[in-house]
């Protein structure tokens, strides 16, 4: 049986009816400077937009972006040492999750996830009309992580079409080794795909090594520009998968999902990798400083390979009380809504978290 939804496998197409100007120019081998066929608002003067953001933003706003994200994919291919055909760019990792589910599943199909992991996946699962089966996290002293054995067992038992794994995990911060992830993939049913959410991949110590960015058959690796690259508001992400997988994803992808401005921003940060690496190093330093400060106050801080720190409290009531008190003071930290992880609190490793007194309400609990 195919990994993909039957209605996609059993037909030729659908094919994108609007591949875009840039794709057409690449096929023709020459430019098309007289753009009078695509019905964009190219004659909009944009005086207000130019006054606020400058002429370059106004120029980008008038035109559709490159539907194939050619330049972004080329830069990613160079930095990750991958073929361009292994990369697909879309409007953030969240959009890629929805896209993946549309390609893999039909209404009523079963998918497996961890109880309390990144909730947007479950939101899309329900919207797709799928049945979701949750498994509990593995837990122990200094350890809270998705249970790979339980995920594999549930996928086999339930004849699942997909398994979702965040790695590094959100909200626990745990990183499973690549070998363990591949071993999970190998234990899944033949027509079951591992959807690997790697939103925090760039905070791994080996993030830019070729081995950490490989194409794994049977796996769709989802990445984002929201964390390490600082483009959360522009919505850019990419998937690493086999070309055959991307061909299926392209059948259900929105043509101009990524704006021209977002593509230009992604191209810019990719062309300046030293700035991204400098940012990642600074985040890791802050994360360790914040972790140590919290430990000094008696908190149980879980190991993290992300841009946040997660605390495990004795129960959900205690975590909820601290969360409420900090909100009342104007400080937002994150408490997972899922009851399975209601006893956890997640704090972003920003300079603001280290301001003296900022987390005093949290520190008082441990005195």
Secondary structure by P-SEA (a helix, b strand, c coil): cccccaaaaaccccccccccaaaaaaaacccccccccccccccccaaaaaacccaaaaaaaaccccccaaaaaaaaaaaaccccccccccccaaaaaaaaaaacccccbbbbbcccccaaaaaaaaaabbbbbbbbcccccccccccaaaaaaaaaaacccbbbbccccccccccccaaaaaaaaaaccccbbbbcccccccccccccccccccccccbbbbbbccccccccccccccccccaaaaaaaaaccccccccaaaaaaaaaaaacaaaaaaaaaaaaaaaaaaaaaaaaaccccccccccbbbbbcccaaaaaaaaaaaaaacbbbbbbcccccccbbbbcccccccccccaaaaaaaac
